[in-house]
Amino acid sequence: MKKLFLSLSLCLFPVTAYCQVTIENFCFELSQESQVKFKLRIYYDALSKWSGASVKYKTPDAMHRALG
C-alpha cells in the first residue's frame, strides 16, 4: 500500500526544482613577460545560496604543446 501511495504521489506531484545559476568569467595574466594565464569561473545561485568556483591556468609550455 505504501508503494502505491508513493507512486501515485510522485505522478500527481512531480519533484521539480528551480535554480538560476549565474556564471562569471575572469581572465588574468601574471605579467606581460611571463605569459602565464589564469581563467577564473565563479558559479552561484542566489536562490539556494550556493556558490562554487574553478580555476584553469596555462603555462608557456602548455600553450606551446597545444599549438605545436
Secondary structure, 3 states (H helix, E strand, C coil): CHHHHHHHHHHHCCCCCCCCEEEEEEEEECCCCCCCEEEEEEEEECCCCEEEEEEEEECHHHHHHHHC
